[in-house]
Amino acid sequence: MKYRILLYYKYTTIENPEEFAARHLEFCNSIGIKGRILVAAEGINGTVSGTVEQTDAYMEHMHADPQFADLWFKIDDAPKHAFRKMKVKARQEIVNWSMSAEDDVDPNDMTGKYLTPKEWHELMQREDVIIIDGRNDYEYDIGHFKGAIRPEVETTREFPQWIRENLSEFKDKKVMTYCTGGIRCEKLSGFLVKEGFQDVSQLHGGIVSYGKDPEVKGEGWEGKCYVFDERIAVPINQVEDKVIATCYHCGKPHDRYVNCANPFCHKMHVCCEECEPAHLRSCSKECEEHPANRYELELQMAADDAQREQQEA
């Protein structure tokens, strides 16, 4: 059975997000898709997975609504579901920026210039451009565009302060921003414009669209792209597959991220397949020996899910 993963977002006014989220969850469950969708008064941001038929039904449903008729879905083929459950949550924001009223920007009013993958690839060759990774530091560490500045942030809400403290000298430079699917750059690039940066652009469709473009083929990307589903990381560069990270335990070149199995830690770290069972997917000896370590339990849960999916198929 063939599966697909849909990644999408749209900044648009949604009346009563809580009611919208409840109705939307009911619909998603009715067609059998799984994933994570955030709804706010400012719009919608989601990643869902399902069979070809299920994802077709979802896209048709969304496009039938005039408010989402132009919704752009980035589509990936997959061997199975990328999520275990279906969650639709109402939030204050579809990306947690937590900006003050003075700093906040509306992407429909202020944002950077869109660059196609081809335009992005051409500009990357210039020596006078500044490339800013619009993701978190751990995402950068397993993959990024060559020459991009590493963001010293663990969460998106740290960006405004980091930019003010580290990037002010580049306000007269040509600045290029990118993120996974484009959503974070909508406000990031707008914030840069508001801060007085003179020439700001963003990669339209993000890294995932760049990797699928038939002309550039992901060239210029190093490592893999971190994604927020069970795949964890996906390849982007179709020309050269370069590993830039190393296993936390053995130091072998690797780009496979895992969460520490100690729920009181949950630290994200790179871990090769050999070291995961040897260290119970833990980041330290203390976490490995912690009585709450969930590694064995999660293995059993995964086996049960696989058996259930096989029976359903």
N, C-alpha and C positions, 0 to 999 in steps of 0.2 A: 504493500500500500504506500502511495506517495503522500508525503506531507509537505507543508509549506509554512514559512514564518513571515508574518507581515509586521512591518515597522512603519509607524506613521505618527503624525501630529498635526495640529492646526490651532493657531491662535484665533479664536472667534468667541463672541459673547455667548455663554450658555446660561440660560435662566434656570434657577433652582438646580444647581449641580447635584445635590443629594437625590432629588427625585429622578433626574436624568440617569445617575449612576445605578439606581435600583432597577429602573426599567431596562437599562442596557445590560446589566448582569443577567437579568431574566432571559433576555434574547440570546445572549452568548451561550448560556447553559442549554437553551432549547436547541441550538444547532451543534453543540458539542465541542466548540473551540475552547482552548485553554490559554491563559496568558495573564498579563497585568496591564490594566488601563487606569490612568489617573484622569479625573474630570475636575475642572474648576470653572469659576465664572469666566476665566480668561481663555478656556479652550479645552482640548483633549490631547492626550499623549499616551500611545499604547504600543504594545508588542503582543501579538497573539500567534498561536500555532494551531494547525489542524490539517485535515486532509484537503486535497484539492477542492473537493466539493464543498467542504465546510468553509474554507477561506473564500471561495467564490461567493458563497451565500452571504458571508460577512461583508465583503466589499460591495456587493450588490445592494445590501441593506443600507450601508452608509451612503453610497452614492445616490440612493433614492431620496435621501433627505436633502432638500435644496441647500441647507447650510453646509453640507459636506459633499456636495456634488463634485467639487474639484479636489477632493482629498487625494493626496499622493501616497500610494502604498509602495514601499520598498519591499520586494519579494525575494525570499531565499528558499531554495529547495532544501528539504531536510529528510532524514531517514525515519524520524519519529517526532512526537510532540517535544517541544522545547520547554514546556512547563508541566507541572503536575496538577495545578489547580487553575481555576478561573477567578480572578479578583478584579473588581471594578470599585475604585475608591474615590470618594469626593474629597478634594483637598483645597487648600488656599491657593496653591499654584500647581501648574503641571510640571514644573521643575522648581525645586526648592532653592530659590535665590535669597529669599528673606531680605530683600533690599528695603531700605527706607523709602518713604514716599518721595523724597528728594532725588534719590538715585534711580528709582525704578523707571523702566522704559516700556513702552508699548511697541512690540515688533511690527505692528501694522502701521505705526507712525514713524518709527526711527529704527533703522537697522543698517548693516553694512551692505555693500554692493554684492550681488550674487555672482559667483564665478562658476562656469561649467567645468567639468573635470579637465577638458582640454585647456581651457584658459588657466586653470590652477596649475597644471603641469608646466605650461610655458612660463608662467610667472615664477615658479619655484627655481628656475634656472638662473634667475637674476641674483646678483650679489647684494643688491641694495634693498631687498625686501626683508621684513621681519615676520616670521611665521610663529603664531601663538597657538599652542595646543589648548583647546577649550574644555578639556576633560580633567579628571583628577590625576594626581601623581601616579597612583598604582596602575591606571590605564595606560599612561605614557610609557611606563617602564617595560611593558611587554611589546609595545609597538608604537611607532610614531613616524611622521614625515621627516625625512632627512633634513637636519638643520633647524628643526622646530625647537622653540624654547620650552623647557619642562616647567609646568606649573607647580609651584610649591604649595599646593592646596590638597586637602583631603576631602573637601566637600565644595560644591558649587558656590555656596554662600560666602566662601572665603575669597572669591575672585576680586570683588571691588577693592578690598584693602591691598591684596597682592599686586594688583595692577598699579595702584597709586604709589606703592612703595618701590616697585621695581621697573615699571615700564614708561614712566613719564618722559624719559629722555628720547623716546621714539615717536613722539606726537607728530613730528614732521616727516616721518618715514611712511613708506607704503606697507601697511600692516595686513596680513592674511590670517584669518582664523578658521579653525575647523573643529569638528566634534564627530561623534559616531554617526548620527543620522541627520544632523542639522539643527535640531531644536535648541541646544544650548547656545549655539552661535547667534540665534535670532536676538537674544537679549544681550549676550556678551558683546557682539559687534555694535549693537545699539548703545550699550553703555560706553564703549570706547569712543564712539562718535560724540556722545554727550559730554565726555571728559575732555574733548578737544582734539582728539586724534584726527588728522586731516584727511587721510586716505585709507579707509577701512573696507576690507572685503571679507566674504565668507564663502566656504566651499558649499555650494548648493547641493543638498542631498547628503552631505557628509561623507565620511570615509567609506561607508558601505556602497554608496552609489559610485564613488570614484573607482572602487575595486572592480565593479561590474562594467565600467565603460569600455566598449570594444576598441577604442583608439588608444587610450593611455594604459589600460590593463593593470592599473594599480602601481605603475612604475613610480619610484621615488618613495614608496612606503617601505619601512623596515620593521620586521617582526610581524606580530599578529594584532588583530583589533579585539579589544575586550568588549564583550556584549553582556547584557543583563538578563541572560537566560541560562539554561542548563548547558549550552555549548561552551560558555565562558569566554572562549577566544576563537576567532575565525580568520582564515587567510585572506589577504587583500592583494598582495603583489603577485600577479600571474607570470611575471618575467623572472623574478628572483625571490626565492623563499629563504629569507635571512632570519636566523634566530638571534635575538639580541639580549635575552634574559638568561639567567642561570638558576638551577635548582637551589632552593634555600638550604637543603641538607647536604647534597654531594657536590654541588658546584658545576654539574654538567650543564652545557647549553640546553636550555629548555624554555618553553613559554606557556606552560600549563598552570593556570591559577587555580587554587583551591582555598576554601575557608577552613581555618583550624576547627577540628571536630569538638573542641571544648567550647560549649555554648557560652561560657563566661569570658571567652577570649574572642573567638571567631575571626582571628587575624587573617587577612588575605595574604597568601604567599605562593611563590612559584614552587611547584613540586612535581618531580618526574613520576612516572607510573611505578617505577621500582621502589621509590622512597615512600610513596603513599601508604602501602600496607605495613612497611617496615617501621614507620613512625606513627601509625594510626592517624594519618592525615593531621598531624599536630605540628605546631610551630616550635615547641620546646619539650623538654623531658617532663616538665611539670604538667603541661597540658596533656601529654601522652598518658601520664599516670593519674590524671584527674578522674575521680569517680563518676563525673557527669559526662565524660567523653562519649560522643554519640557515633563513633565510626562504625562499630559492629552493628548497632541498631539501624543506622542509615543504609548499610549494605543490605540488610534483610528487607527494609522497606522498599529499596530499589528493586530487589529480586521479586518481591510481591507485586509491585507495579508492572514489571515486565511480564510476569505471568498473566496478570489480569488483562493487559493490552493484547497479549497473544490470544487469549480466549475470546476477547471481543472481536478480534480480526477474523 
